[in-house]
Amino acid sequence: MSHIMTDNDDFNNVFKAVLSENNAQEVFKRLEDLESRRFVLESRWIWELIQNARGPVGSQLSLAIEIELNDDWLHFRHNGALFHDREIAHLILHGSTKTDPRDIGRFGTGFIATHLLSRIVHVKGQLKKHVS
């Protein structure tokens, strides 16, 4: 079955591309800002990882964290609440799904601080499917 591109399809493709470009530009600006303030922020990454592991208010009773330094790798593991697909997407692309004022990390700017350690960060784990 062939698909004929319509004006709507063209616009939707352009719209998606521009959204991706804008997000990339915003992330790049934040990385430049972090780098310019490296001296002040370089120890912040560990707190950002703990904060993300902790999750939203009321999501868990206890938290166990394991940090392993192996050659050139830092592994950070936790038993915190599973990320929903939207949460992990916001974590990677920047932003936040947290709306409760009691939540720390609701501004979605912290995880990017891990890029002070390395420009390449691997995120791996189990996802909890988001139900809308």
N, CA and C atoms as an extended XYZ file, in Angstrom:
396
Properties=species:S:1:pos:R:3:atomname:S:1:resname:S:1:resid:I:1 pbc="F F F"
N         0.852       -1.166        0.000 N   MET     1
C         0.000        0.000        0.000 CA  MET     1
C         0.904        1.237        0.000 C   MET     1
N         0.686        2.125       -0.918 N   SER     2
C         1.501        3.343       -0.971 CA  SER     2
C         0.775        4.471       -0.258 C   SER     2
N         1.572        5.413        0.188 N   HIS     3
C         1.024        6.546        0.926 CA  HIS     3
C         1.378        7.812        0.163 C   HIS     3
N         0.399        8.621       -0.120 N   ILE     4
C         0.630        9.877       -0.827 CA  ILE     4
C         0.764       10.979        0.224 C   ILE     4
N         1.907       11.716        0.177 N   MET     5
C         2.142       12.803        1.128 CA  MET     5
C         1.159       13.938        0.857 C   MET     5
N         0.503       14.382        1.889 N   THR     6
C        -0.390       15.529        1.767 CA  THR     6
C         0.298       16.743        2.376 C   THR     6
N        -0.303       17.895        2.194 N   ASP     7
C         0.243       19.102        2.802 CA  ASP     7
C         0.316       18.959        4.324 C   ASP     7
N        -0.703       18.280        4.923 N   ASN     8
C        -0.696       18.049        6.372 CA  ASN     8
C         0.488       17.188        6.788 C   ASN     8
N         0.772       16.121        6.008 N   ASP     9
C         1.912       15.263        6.308 CA  ASP     9
C         3.207       16.061        6.241 C   ASP     9
N         3.344       16.887        5.209 N   ASP    10
C         4.546       17.713        5.068 CA  ASP    10
C         4.693       18.640        6.272 C   ASP    10
N         3.608       19.297        6.647 N   PHE    11
C         3.655       20.221        7.780 CA  PHE    11
C         3.974       19.476        9.066 C   PHE    11
N         3.342       18.326        9.290 N   ASN    12
C         3.610       17.552       10.500 CA  ASN    12
C         5.073       17.135       10.584 C   ASN    12
N         5.655       16.741        9.459 N   ASN    13
C         7.069       16.356        9.440 CA  ASN    13
C         7.959       17.554        9.743 C   ASN    13
N         7.644       18.704        9.175 N   VAL    14
C         8.411       19.921        9.443 CA  VAL    14
C         8.253       20.308       10.909 C   VAL    14
N         7.050       20.239       11.409 N   PHE    15
C         6.761       20.593       12.802 CA  PHE    15
C         7.567       19.711       13.759 C   PHE    15
N         7.580       18.401       13.519 N   LYS    16
C         8.336       17.470       14.359 CA  LYS    16
C         9.832       17.762       14.283 C   LYS    16
N        10.323       18.051       13.098 N   ALA    17
C        11.750       18.355       12.933 CA  ALA    17
C        12.133       19.619       13.685 C   ALA    17
N        11.285       20.644       13.613 N   VAL    18
C        11.573       21.911       14.305 CA  VAL    18
C        11.512       21.706       15.825 C   VAL    18
N        10.556       20.925       16.312 N   LEU    19
C        10.507       20.628       17.746 CA  LEU    19
C        11.793       19.940       18.199 C   LEU    19
N        12.260       18.989       17.417 N   SER    20
C        13.508       18.290       17.750 CA  SER    20
C        14.688       19.252       17.736 C   SER    20
N        14.753       20.108       16.726 N   GLU    21
C        15.844       21.084       16.647 CA  GLU    21
C        15.808       22.043       17.831 C   GLU    21
N        14.618       22.537       18.173 N   ASN    22
C        14.495       23.458       19.308 CA  ASN    22
C        14.922       22.799       20.613 C   ASN    22
N        14.516       21.541       20.803 N   ASN    23
C        14.908       20.835       22.012 CA  ASN    23
C        16.421       20.644       22.054 C   ASN    23
N        17.012       20.265       20.926 N   ALA    24
C        18.464       20.093       20.864 CA  ALA    24
C        19.181       21.404       21.158 C   ALA    24
N        18.675       22.501       20.633 N   GLN    25
C        19.280       23.811       20.897 CA  GLN    25
C        19.202       24.156       22.389 C   GLN    25
N        18.074       23.867       23.018 N   GLU    26
C        17.901       24.155       24.441 CA  GLU    26
C        18.855       23.302       25.281 C   GLU    26
N        18.967       22.032       24.953 N   VAL    27
C        19.880       21.155       25.683 CA  VAL    27
C        21.316       21.643       25.498 C   VAL    27
N        21.689       22.001       24.291 N   PHE    28
C        23.039       22.497       24.028 CA  PHE    28
C        23.325       23.763       24.850 C   PHE    28
N        22.359       24.675       24.916 N   LYS    29
C        22.529       25.890       25.721 CA  LYS    29
C        22.729       25.550       27.196 C   LYS    29
N        21.955       24.598       27.697 N   ARG    30
C        22.089       24.198       29.097 CA  ARG    30
C        23.450       23.558       29.352 C   ARG    30
N        23.931       22.759       28.385 N   LEU    31
C        25.256       22.153       28.533 CA  LEU    31
C        26.342       23.221       28.546 C   LEU    31
N        26.216       24.215       27.684 N   GLU    32
C        27.190       25.319       27.674 CA  GLU    32
C        27.156       26.076       29.002 C   GLU    32
N        25.956       26.321       29.530 N   ASP    33
C        25.824       27.010       30.805 CA  ASP    33
C        26.465       26.195       31.928 C   ASP    33
N        26.223       24.874       31.932 N   LEU    34
C        26.841       24.013       32.937 CA  LEU    34
C        28.361       24.093       32.865 C   LEU    34
N        28.863       23.998       31.650 N   GLU    35
C        30.318       24.020       31.461 CA  GLU    35
C        30.908       25.342       31.946 C   GLU    35
N        30.200       26.446       31.711 N   SER    36
C        30.716       27.748       32.139 CA  SER    36
C        30.700       27.894       33.665 C   SER    36
N        29.879       27.077       34.353 N   ARG    37
C        29.794       27.118       35.815 CA  ARG    37
C        30.290       25.817       36.440 C   ARG    37
N        31.151       25.109       35.716 N   ARG    38
C        31.644       23.795       36.149 CA  ARG    38
C        32.172       23.825       37.581 C   ARG    38
N        32.968       24.826       37.915 N   PHE    39
C        33.594       24.879       39.232 CA  PHE    39
C        32.549       24.859       40.347 C   PHE    39
N        31.444       25.532       40.137 N   VAL    40
C        30.383       25.611       41.156 CA  VAL    40
C        29.510       24.356       41.143 C   VAL    40
N        29.297       23.754       39.967 N   LEU    41
C        28.306       22.690       39.815 CA  LEU    41
C        28.862       21.272       39.731 C   LEU    41
N        30.168       21.115       39.641 N   GLU    42
C        30.688       19.794       39.309 CA  GLU    42
C        30.389       18.722       40.360 C   GLU    42
N        30.060       19.095       41.571 N   SER    43
C        29.698       18.076       42.558 CA  SER    43
C        28.184       17.863       42.631 C   SER    43
N        27.421       18.578       41.859 N   ARG    44
C        25.952       18.518       41.917 CA  ARG    44
C        25.383       17.231       41.316 C   ARG    44
N        26.091       16.613       40.391 N   TRP    45
C        25.560       15.461       39.657 CA  TRP    45
C        25.098       14.342       40.579 C   TRP    45
N        25.843       14.071       41.662 N   ILE    46
C        25.467       12.956       42.536 CA  ILE    46
C        24.126       13.219       43.212 C   ILE    46
N        23.878       14.455       43.597 N   TRP    47
C        22.605       14.790       44.237 CA  TRP    47
C        21.454       14.695       43.240 C   TRP    47
N        21.740       15.024       41.990 N   GLU    48
C        20.699       14.924       40.958 CA  GLU    48
C        20.317       13.467       40.718 C   GLU    48
N        21.308       12.578       40.711 N   LEU    49
C        21.003       11.157       40.530 CA  LEU    49
C        20.207       10.611       41.716 C   LEU    49
N        20.584       11.000       42.918 N   ILE    50
C        19.854       10.554       44.109 CA  ILE    50
C        18.421       11.083       44.079 C   ILE    50
N        18.270       12.321       43.709 N   GLN    51
C        16.949       12.942       43.625 CA  GLN    51
C        16.062       12.204       42.623 C   GLN    51
N        16.620       11.837       41.468 N   ASN    52
C        15.830       11.100       40.478 CA  ASN    52
C        15.507        9.694       40.966 C   ASN    52
N        16.434        9.071       41.686 N   ALA    53
C        16.179        7.741       42.233 CA  ALA    53
C        15.065        7.796       43.277 C   ALA    53
N        15.053        8.866       44.037 N   ARG    54
C        14.062        9.050       45.095 CA  ARG    54
C        12.646        9.107       44.540 C   ARG    54
N        12.489        9.687       43.372 N   GLY    55
C        11.174        9.732       42.739 CA  GLY    55
C        10.248       10.745       43.368 C   GLY    55
N         8.994       10.733       42.925 N   PRO    56
C         8.009       11.677       43.458 CA  PRO    56
C         7.672       11.390       44.918 C   PRO    56
N         7.176       12.387       45.592 N   VAL    57
C         6.762       12.258       46.991 CA  VAL    57
C         5.815       11.070       47.131 C   VAL    57
N         6.090       10.216       48.116 N   GLY    58
C         5.208        9.089       48.407 CA  GLY    58
C         5.373        7.889       47.496 C   GLY    58
N         6.372        7.876       46.628 N   SER    59
C         6.490        6.773       45.672 CA  SER    59
C         7.185        5.551       46.260 C   SER    59
N         7.834        5.684       47.428 N   GLN    60
C         8.524        4.542       48.025 CA  GLN    60
C         8.792        4.809       49.495 C   GLN    60
N         8.986        3.717       50.240 N   LEU    61
C         9.254        3.844       51.667 CA  LEU    61
C        10.743        3.903       51.970 C   LEU    61
N        11.559        3.194       51.191 N   SER    62
C        13.004        3.198       51.430 CA  SER    62
C        13.727        3.197       50.092 C   SER    62
N        14.976        3.623       50.145 N   LEU    63
C        15.773        3.726       48.925 CA  LEU    63
C        17.145        3.117       49.176 C   LEU    63
N        17.562        2.238       48.277 N   ALA    64
C        18.913        1.679       48.326 CA  ALA    64
C        19.632        2.122       47.059 C   ALA    64
N        20.839        2.626       47.225 N   ILE    65
C        21.629        3.126       46.106 CA  ILE    65
C        22.964        2.411       46.092 C   ILE    65
N        23.423        2.038       44.903 N   GLU    66
C        24.735        1.420       44.731 CA  GLU    66
C        25.506        2.236       43.702 C   GLU    66
N        26.726        2.618       44.051 N   ILE    67
C        27.586        3.366       43.137 CA  ILE    67
C        28.862        2.558       42.955 C   ILE    67
N        29.202        2.295       41.713 N   GLU    68
C        30.391        1.509       41.396 CA  GLU    68
C        31.257        2.291       40.405 C   GLU    68
N        32.507        2.457       40.750 N   LEU    69
C        33.462        3.094       39.853 CA  LEU    69
C        34.367        1.997       39.317 C   LEU    69
N        34.359        1.825       37.998 N   ASN    70
C        35.085        0.736       37.367 CA  ASN    70
C        35.815        1.285       36.147 C   ASN    70
N        37.126        1.366       36.204 N   ASP    71
C        37.929        1.946       35.135 CA  ASP    71
C        37.404        3.343       34.803 C   ASP    71
N        36.868        3.514       33.609 N   ASP    72
C        36.357        4.814       33.184 CA  ASP    72
C        34.840        4.922       33.301 C   ASP    72
N        34.221        3.982       33.991 N   TRP    73
C        32.765        3.958       34.088 CA  TRP    73
C        32.311        4.200       35.519 C   TRP    73
N        31.253        4.930       35.643 N   LEU    74
C        30.564        5.094       36.915 CA  LEU    74
C        29.184        4.478       36.733 C   LEU    74
N        28.867        3.497       37.557 N   HIS    75
C        27.543        2.868       37.512 CA  HIS    75
C        26.765        3.324       38.731 C   HIS    75
N        25.572        3.823       38.498 N   PHE    76
C        24.683        4.283       39.561 CA  PHE    76
C        23.416        3.455       39.466 C   PHE    76
N        23.127        2.681       40.491 N   ARG    77
C        21.936        1.824       40.501 CA  ARG    77
C        21.101        2.159       41.732 C   ARG    77
N        19.800        1.957       41.598 N   HIS    78
C        18.922        2.202       42.742 CA  HIS    78
C        17.686        1.325       42.636 C   HIS    78
N        17.006        1.186       43.748 N   ASN    79
C        15.780        0.392       43.786 CA  ASN    79
C        14.538        1.282       43.813 C   ASN    79
N        14.697        2.515       43.371 N   GLY    80
C        13.584        3.462       43.378 CA  GLY    80
C        12.456        3.032       42.465 C   GLY    80
N        11.408        3.790       42.502 N   ALA    81
C        10.235        3.508       41.677 CA  ALA    81
C        10.625        3.459       40.200 C   ALA    81
N         9.953        2.602       39.458 N   LEU    82
C        10.206        2.515       38.027 CA  LEU    82
C         9.816        3.822       37.350 C   LEU    82
N        10.560        4.185       36.327 N   PHE    83
C        10.215        5.364       35.546 CA  PHE    83
C         9.096        5.020       34.574 C   PHE    83
N         8.168        5.930       34.429 N   HIS    84
C         7.192        5.826       33.343 CA  HIS    84
C         7.900        6.247       32.060 C   HIS    84
N         7.384        5.834       30.920 N   ASP    85
C         8.023        6.167       29.642 CA  ASP    85
C         8.153        7.680       29.451 C   ASP    85
N         7.157        8.436       29.841 N   ARG    86
C         7.226        9.903       29.716 CA  ARG    86
C         8.293       10.490       30.649 C   ARG    86
N         8.435        9.906       31.840 N   GLU    87
C         9.440       10.395       32.786 CA  GLU    87
C        10.851       10.196       32.247 C   GLU    87
N        11.122        9.035       31.683 N   ILE    88
C        12.468        8.775       31.156 CA  ILE    88
C        12.730        9.648       29.937 C   ILE    88
N        11.710        9.881       29.127 N   ALA    89
C        11.882       10.767       27.967 CA  ALA    89
C        12.210       12.185       28.440 C   ALA    89
N        11.516       12.663       29.475 N   HIS    90
C        11.820       13.992       30.027 CA  HIS    90
C        13.208       14.018       30.660 C   HIS    90
N        13.589       12.933       31.302 N   LEU    91
C        14.913       12.858       31.912 CA  LEU    91
C        16.001       13.012       30.852 C   LEU    91
N        15.832       12.351       29.745 N   ILE    92
C        16.837       12.375       28.682 CA  ILE    92
C        16.781       13.673       27.878 C   ILE    92
N        15.586       14.121       27.551 N   LEU    93
C        15.436       15.294       26.685 CA  LEU    93
C        15.416       16.606       27.461 C   LEU    93
N        15.262       16.577       28.722 N   HIS    94
C        15.158       17.628       29.727 CA  HIS    94
C        13.697       17.959       29.933 C   HIS    94
N        13.403       18.395       31.129 N   GLY    95
C        12.022       18.666       31.495 CA  GLY    95
C        11.618       17.767       32.645 C   GLY    95
N        10.372       17.851       33.050 N   SER    96
C         9.898       17.060       34.178 CA  SER    96
C         8.409       16.788       34.046 C   SER    96
N         7.987       15.661       34.614 N   THR    97
C         6.567       15.345       34.689 CA  THR    97
C         6.033       15.598       36.093 C   THR    97
N         6.918       15.982       37.017 N   LYS    98
C         6.510       16.201       38.409 CA  LYS    98
C         5.740       17.517       38.522 C   LYS    98
N         4.624       17.462       39.238 N   THR    99
C         3.799       18.662       39.395 CA  THR    99
C         3.522       18.993       40.862 C   THR    99
N         3.779       18.040       41.757 N   ASP   100
C         3.530       18.263       43.181 CA  ASP   100
C         4.582       19.226       43.726 C   ASP   100
N         4.177       20.334       44.344 N   PRO   101
C         5.140       21.305       44.870 CA  PRO   101
C         6.081       20.726       45.931 C   PRO   101
N         5.708       19.585       46.532 N   ARG   102
C         6.584       18.945       47.528 CA  ARG   102
C         7.709       18.148       46.878 C   ARG   102
N         7.582       17.886       45.581 N   ASP   103
C         8.604       17.113       44.865 CA  ASP   103
C         9.856       17.944       44.645 C   ASP   103
N        11.004       17.326       44.933 N   ILE   104
C        12.239       17.954       44.486 CA  ILE   104
C        12.453       17.469       43.063 C   ILE   104
N        13.084       18.267       42.255 N   GLY   105
C        13.330       17.860       40.880 CA  GLY   105
C        12.191       18.147       39.935 C   GLY   105
N        11.263       18.965       40.330 N   ARG   106
C        10.108       19.203       39.463 CA  ARG   106
C        10.403       20.194       38.350 C   ARG   106
N        11.611       20.785       38.349 N   PHE   107
C        11.934       21.766       37.324 CA  PHE   107
C        12.636       21.132       36.123 C   PHE   107
N        13.080       19.871       36.257 N   GLY   108
C        13.616       19.132       35.129 CA  GLY   108
C        14.954       19.629       34.611 C   GLY   108
N        15.763       20.224       35.476 N   THR   109
C        17.033       20.766       35.003 CA  THR   109
C        18.242       20.024       35.574 C   THR   109
N        18.034       19.110       36.495 N   GLY   110
C        19.144       18.527       37.224 CA  GLY   110
C        19.912       17.410       36.565 C   GLY   110
N        19.216       16.462       35.930 N   PHE   111
C        19.905       15.299       35.381 CA  PHE   111
C        20.980       15.701       34.377 C   PHE   111
N        20.764       16.782       33.684 N   ILE   112
C        21.733       17.223       32.688 CA  ILE   112
C        23.100       17.511       33.330 C   ILE   112
N        23.124       17.743       34.651 N   ALA   113
C        24.395       17.978       35.353 CA  ALA   113
C        25.315       16.760       35.280 C   ALA   113
N        24.763       15.565       35.037 N   THR   114
C        25.623       14.382       34.902 CA  THR   114
C        26.536       14.504       33.684 C   THR   114
N        26.201       15.378       32.766 N   HIS   115
C        27.034       15.578       31.589 CA  HIS   115
C        28.327       16.320       31.909 C   HIS   115
N        28.462       16.810       33.138 N   LEU   116
C        29.741       17.353       33.568 CA  LEU   116
C        30.760       16.228       33.747 C   LEU   116
N        30.268       15.009       33.996 N   LEU   117
C        31.148       13.846       34.099 CA  LEU   117
C        31.529       13.328       32.723 C   LEU   117
N        30.543       13.270       31.858 N   SER   118
C        30.746       12.728       30.520 CA  SER   118
C        29.657       13.265       29.598 C   SER   118
N        30.029       13.585       28.367 N   ARG   119
C        29.018       14.021       27.395 CA  ARG   119
C        28.162       12.850       26.936 C   ARG   119
N        28.624       11.645       27.181 N   ILE   120
C        27.857       10.450       26.821 CA  ILE   120
C        27.397        9.798       28.120 C   ILE   120
N        26.089        9.729       28.303 N   VAL   121
C        25.490        9.137       29.491 CA  VAL   121
C        24.528        8.060       29.021 C   VAL   121
N        24.673        6.862       29.552 N   HIS   122
C        23.781        5.753       29.203 CA  HIS   122
C        22.738        5.611       30.304 C   HIS   122
N        21.493        5.535       29.912 N   VAL   123
C        20.397        5.346       30.853 CA  VAL   123
C        19.779        3.997       30.546 C   VAL   123
N        19.714        3.144       31.558 N   LYS   124
C        19.191        1.801       31.354 CA  LYS   124
C        18.334        1.420       32.555 C   LYS   124
N        17.244        0.728       32.311 N   GLY   125
C        16.398        0.290       33.418 CA  GLY   125
C        15.096       -0.268       32.925 C   GLY   125
N        14.220       -0.505       33.867 N   GLN   126
C        12.896       -1.011       33.547 CA  GLN   126
C        11.929        0.158       33.503 C   GLN   126
N        11.058        0.131       32.522 N   LEU   127
C        10.048        1.176       32.380 CA  LEU   127
C         8.701        0.665       32.864 C   LEU   127
N         7.955        1.545       33.457 N   LYS   128
C         6.563        1.277       33.797 CA  LYS   128
C         5.738        1.998       32.767 C   LYS   128
N         4.950        1.302       32.012 N   LYS   129
C         4.165        1.897       30.931 CA  LYS   129
C         3.241        2.965       31.470 C   LYS   129
N         3.285        4.145       30.834 N   HIS   130
C         2.435        5.271       31.225 CA  HIS   130
C         1.019        5.028       30.700 C   HIS   130
N         0.065        5.165       31.557 N   VAL   131
C        -1.335        5.019       31.156 CA  VAL   131
C        -1.960        6.401       31.180 C   VAL   131
N        -2.466        6.825       30.005 N   SER   132
C        -3.058        8.169       29.961 CA  SER   132
C        -4.534        8.161       30.170 C   SER   132
